[in-house]
Amino acid sequence: MNWNKLTQLEQIEDIKALSEDIPVMIFKHSTRCSLSSMSLDRLLRNWKDEDHKNIVPYHLDIIENRELSNQISQEFGVPHQSPQVLVIKNGVSVYDNSHFGISYPEIMDVIKN
């Protein structure tokens, strides 16, 4: 899986603009949390190479970028969780889930609708 690293506040506007053409997935990950690592692993095991045609994945390390994580929560109106997935379409969050609620099939269903 070819993640785009989310490290700068300015990228939020880029994500909003990009999401006008193709959905964007943001995975908020804590490198200190085993549950976060398990959720990431489940997502990676299900990911298919052709998914890159349908969604652009971003990875946010919340330990290194907590301020950015907080800004994403504020920008998209989604309370912070970790791990957490947001799907952005047309500049707004159309899906969010966290912990063991993160579901590859749900994410794929959301981007198709």
CYANA upper distance limits for C-alpha pairs under 8 A (distance plus 0.5 A):
  1 MET  CA     44 LEU  CA      7.54
  1 MET  CA     47 TRP  CA      7.66
  1 MET  CA     49 ASP  CA      7.60
  2 ASN  CA     57 PRO  CA      7.99
  3 TRP  CA     57 PRO  CA      5.98
  3 TRP  CA     58 TYR  CA      5.89
  3 TRP  CA     59 HIS  CA      6.47
  4 ASN  CA     56 VAL  CA      8.43
  4 ASN  CA     57 PRO  CA      6.69
  4 ASN  CA     58 TYR  CA      5.09
  4 ASN  CA     59 HIS  CA      6.61
  5 LYS  CA     58 TYR  CA      6.19
  5 LYS  CA     59 HIS  CA      5.59
  5 LYS  CA     60 LEU  CA      6.80
  6 LEU  CA     11 GLN  CA      7.38
  6 LEU  CA     58 TYR  CA      6.53
  6 LEU  CA     59 HIS  CA      6.22
  6 LEU  CA     60 LEU  CA      5.53
  6 LEU  CA     61 ASP  CA      8.29
  7 THR  CA     11 GLN  CA      8.11
  7 THR  CA     60 LEU  CA      7.40
  7 THR  CA     65 ASN  CA      7.03
  7 THR  CA     68 LEU  CA      7.79
  8 GLN  CA     12 ILE  CA      8.32
  8 GLN  CA     68 LEU  CA      7.52
  9 LEU  CA     68 LEU  CA      6.42
  9 LEU  CA     71 GLN  CA      8.18
 10 GLU  CA     14 ASP  CA      7.40
 11 GLN  CA     15 ILE  CA      6.54
 12 ILE  CA     16 LYS  CA      6.79
 12 ILE  CA     72 ILE  CA      7.75
 13 GLU  CA     17 ALA  CA      6.74
 14 ASP  CA     18 LEU  CA      6.53
 15 ILE  CA     19 SER  CA      6.44
 15 ILE  CA     24 VAL  CA      7.35
 15 ILE  CA     88 ILE  CA      8.37
 15 ILE  CA     91 GLY  CA      8.01
 16 LYS  CA     20 GLU  CA      7.39
 16 LYS  CA     88 ILE  CA      7.75
 16 LYS  CA     89 LYS  CA      8.18
 16 LYS  CA     90 ASN  CA      7.22
 16 LYS  CA     91 GLY  CA      4.68
 16 LYS  CA     92 VAL  CA      7.79
 17 ALA  CA     21 ASP  CA      8.28
 17 ALA  CA     90 ASN  CA      8.04
 17 ALA  CA     91 GLY  CA      7.09
 18 LEU  CA     22 ILE  CA      6.82
 18 LEU  CA     23 PRO  CA      8.10
 18 LEU  CA     24 VAL  CA      7.94
 19 SER  CA     23 PRO  CA      5.32
 19 SER  CA     24 VAL  CA      6.17
 19 SER  CA     88 ILE  CA      6.54
 19 SER  CA     89 LYS  CA      5.34
 19 SER  CA     90 ASN  CA      5.61
 19 SER  CA     91 GLY  CA      6.30
 20 GLU  CA     89 LYS  CA      6.75
 20 GLU  CA     90 ASN  CA      4.79
 20 GLU  CA     91 GLY  CA      7.00
 21 ASP  CA     90 ASN  CA      8.09
 22 ILE  CA     54 ASN  CA      7.10
 22 ILE  CA     55 ILE  CA      6.51
 22 ILE  CA     56 VAL  CA      7.67
 22 ILE  CA     89 LYS  CA      7.59
 23 PRO  CA     54 ASN  CA      7.51
 23 PRO  CA     55 ILE  CA      5.47
 23 PRO  CA     56 VAL  CA      6.92
 23 PRO  CA     87 VAL  CA      7.12
 23 PRO  CA     88 ILE  CA      6.12
 23 PRO  CA     89 LYS  CA      5.40
 23 PRO  CA     90 ASN  CA      8.21
 23 PRO  CA    111 ILE  CA      6.90
 24 VAL  CA     55 ILE  CA      5.95
 24 VAL  CA     56 VAL  CA      5.18
 24 VAL  CA     57 PRO  CA      6.43
 24 VAL  CA     58 TYR  CA      7.82
 24 VAL  CA     87 VAL  CA      6.09
 24 VAL  CA     88 ILE  CA      5.55
 24 VAL  CA     89 LYS  CA      7.22
 25 MET  CA     55 ILE  CA      7.20
 25 MET  CA     56 VAL  CA      6.53
 25 MET  CA     57 PRO  CA      5.25
 25 MET  CA     58 TYR  CA      6.41
 25 MET  CA     85 VAL  CA      7.25
 25 MET  CA     86 LEU  CA      6.13
 25 MET  CA     87 VAL  CA      4.98
 25 MET  CA     88 ILE  CA      6.81
 26 ILE  CA     57 PRO  CA      6.60
 26 ILE  CA     58 TYR  CA      5.22
 26 ILE  CA     59 HIS  CA      6.40
 26 ILE  CA     60 LEU  CA      7.57
 26 ILE  CA     84 GLN  CA      8.46
 26 ILE  CA     85 VAL  CA      6.04
 26 ILE  CA     86 LEU  CA      5.63
 26 ILE  CA     87 VAL  CA      6.93
 26 ILE  CA     88 ILE  CA      8.42
 27 PHE  CA     57 PRO  CA      8.07
 27 PHE  CA     58 TYR  CA      6.67
 27 PHE  CA     59 HIS  CA      5.48
 27 PHE  CA     60 LEU  CA      6.54
 27 PHE  CA     83 PRO  CA      7.72
 27 PHE  CA     84 GLN  CA      6.28
 27 PHE  CA     85 VAL  CA      5.11
 27 PHE  CA     86 LEU  CA      7.21
 28 LYS  CA     59 HIS  CA      6.78
 28 LYS  CA     60 LEU  CA      5.32
 28 LYS  CA     61 ASP  CA      6.76
 28 LYS  CA     62 ILE  CA      6.81
 28 LYS  CA     69 SER  CA      7.91
 28 LYS  CA     81 GLN  CA      8.36
 28 LYS  CA     82 SER  CA      6.62
 28 LYS  CA     83 PRO  CA      5.95
 28 LYS  CA     84 GLN  CA      5.54
 28 LYS  CA     85 VAL  CA      6.78
 29 HIS  CA     36 SER  CA      6.41
 29 HIS  CA     37 SER  CA      8.08
 29 HIS  CA     40 LEU  CA      8.19
 29 HIS  CA     59 HIS  CA      7.73
 29 HIS  CA     60 LEU  CA      6.45
 29 HIS  CA     61 ASP  CA      5.61
 29 HIS  CA     62 ILE  CA      6.35
 29 HIS  CA     82 SER  CA      6.52
 29 HIS  CA     83 PRO  CA      5.53
 29 HIS  CA     84 GLN  CA      7.49
 30 SER  CA     36 SER  CA      6.45
 30 SER  CA     37 SER  CA      8.13
 30 SER  CA     61 ASP  CA      6.42
 30 SER  CA     62 ILE  CA      6.01
 30 SER  CA     63 ILE  CA      6.47
 30 SER  CA     82 SER  CA      6.86
 30 SER  CA     83 PRO  CA      7.02
 31 THR  CA     36 SER  CA      7.81
 31 THR  CA     37 SER  CA      7.58
 31 THR  CA     61 ASP  CA      7.48
 31 THR  CA     62 ILE  CA      8.42
 31 THR  CA     63 ILE  CA      7.41
 32 ARG  CA     63 ILE  CA      8.35
 33 CYS  CA     37 SER  CA      6.98
 34 SER  CA     38 MET  CA      6.69
 35 LEU  CA     39 SER  CA      6.69
 35 LEU  CA     83 PRO  CA      7.92
 35 LEU  CA     99 HIS  CA      7.34
 36 SER  CA     40 LEU  CA      6.66
 36 SER  CA     82 SER  CA      7.06
 36 SER  CA     83 PRO  CA      5.28
 36 SER  CA     99 HIS  CA      7.34
 37 SER  CA     41 ASP  CA      6.61
 38 MET  CA     42 ARG  CA      6.72
 39 SER  CA     43 LEU  CA      6.81
 39 SER  CA     83 PRO  CA      7.58
 39 SER  CA     99 HIS  CA      7.06
 39 SER  CA    100 PHE  CA      7.00
 39 SER  CA    102 ILE  CA      7.41
 40 LEU  CA     44 LEU  CA      6.65
 41 ASP  CA     45 ARG  CA      6.58
 42 ARG  CA     46 ASN  CA      6.99
 43 LEU  CA     47 TRP  CA      6.69
 43 LEU  CA    102 ILE  CA      8.48
 43 LEU  CA    103 SER  CA      7.94
 43 LEU  CA    104 TYR  CA      6.48
 46 ASN  CA    104 TYR  CA      7.16
 47 TRP  CA     51 ASP  CA      7.37
 47 TRP  CA    104 TYR  CA      8.16
 50 GLU  CA     54 ASN  CA      8.13
 51 ASP  CA     55 ILE  CA      6.73
 52 HIS  CA     56 VAL  CA      6.55
 52 HIS  CA     57 PRO  CA      8.31
 54 ASN  CA    111 ILE  CA      7.81
 55 ILE  CA    111 ILE  CA      7.85
 60 LEU  CA     65 ASN  CA      7.75
 60 LEU  CA     69 SER  CA      7.97
 61 ASP  CA     65 ASN  CA      6.53
 61 ASP  CA     66 ARG  CA      8.46
 62 ILE  CA     66 ARG  CA      5.31
 62 ILE  CA     68 LEU  CA      8.27
 62 ILE  CA     69 SER  CA      6.55
 65 ASN  CA     69 SER  CA      6.83
 66 ARG  CA     70 ASN  CA      6.72
 67 GLU  CA     71 GLN  CA      6.73
 68 LEU  CA     72 ILE  CA      6.71
 69 SER  CA     73 SER  CA      6.90
 69 SER  CA     80 HIS  CA      7.90
 70 ASN  CA     74 GLN  CA      6.80
 70 ASN  CA     80 HIS  CA      7.32
 71 GLN  CA     75 GLU  CA      6.43
 72 ILE  CA     76 PHE  CA      6.51
 72 ILE  CA     78 VAL  CA      8.41
 73 SER  CA     77 GLY  CA      6.07
 73 SER  CA     78 VAL  CA      5.34
 73 SER  CA     79 PRO  CA      6.05
 73 SER  CA     80 HIS  CA      6.13
 74 GLN  CA     78 VAL  CA      7.29
 74 GLN  CA     79 PRO  CA      8.24
 76 PHE  CA     92 VAL  CA      6.62
 76 PHE  CA     93 SER  CA      6.24
 77 GLY  CA     93 SER  CA      8.39
 78 VAL  CA     93 SER  CA      8.41
 78 VAL  CA     96 ASP  CA      8.00
 80 HIS  CA     84 GLN  CA      8.27
 81 GLN  CA     98 SER  CA      6.71
 81 GLN  CA     99 HIS  CA      8.44
 82 SER  CA     98 SER  CA      6.99
 82 SER  CA     99 HIS  CA      7.25
 83 PRO  CA     98 SER  CA      6.01
 83 PRO  CA     99 HIS  CA      5.88
 84 GLN  CA     96 ASP  CA      7.53
 84 GLN  CA     97 ASN  CA      6.21
 84 GLN  CA     98 SER  CA      4.66
 84 GLN  CA     99 HIS  CA      6.97
 84 GLN  CA    102 ILE  CA      7.66
 85 VAL  CA     95 TYR  CA      8.28
 85 VAL  CA     96 ASP  CA      5.90
 85 VAL  CA     97 ASN  CA      6.03
 85 VAL  CA     98 SER  CA      6.75
 85 VAL  CA    102 ILE  CA      7.17
 86 LEU  CA     93 SER  CA      6.79
 86 LEU  CA     94 VAL  CA      8.05
 86 LEU  CA     95 TYR  CA      6.04
 86 LEU  CA     96 ASP  CA      4.87
 86 LEU  CA     97 ASN  CA      7.39
 87 VAL  CA     93 SER  CA      6.08
 87 VAL  CA     94 VAL  CA      6.30
 87 VAL  CA     95 TYR  CA      5.57
 87 VAL  CA     96 ASP  CA      6.96
 87 VAL  CA    107 ILE  CA      7.93
 87 VAL  CA    111 ILE  CA      8.40
 88 ILE  CA     92 VAL  CA      5.74
 88 ILE  CA     93 SER  CA      4.91
 88 ILE  CA     94 VAL  CA      6.39
 88 ILE  CA     95 TYR  CA      7.84
 89 LYS  CA     93 SER  CA      6.91
 89 LYS  CA     94 VAL  CA      6.92
 94 VAL  CA    110 VAL  CA      8.14
 95 TYR  CA    107 ILE  CA      8.07
 95 TYR  CA    110 VAL  CA      7.63
 97 ASN  CA    101 GLY  CA      6.21
 97 ASN  CA    102 ILE  CA      5.86
 98 SER  CA    102 ILE  CA      5.86
103 SER  CA    107 ILE  CA      6.77
104 TYR  CA    108 MET  CA      6.71
105 PRO  CA    109 ASP  CA      6.62
106 GLU  CA    110 VAL  CA      6.68
107 ILE  CA    111 ILE  CA      6.93
108 MET  CA    112 LYS  CA      6.90
109 ASP  CA    113 ASN  CA      7.05
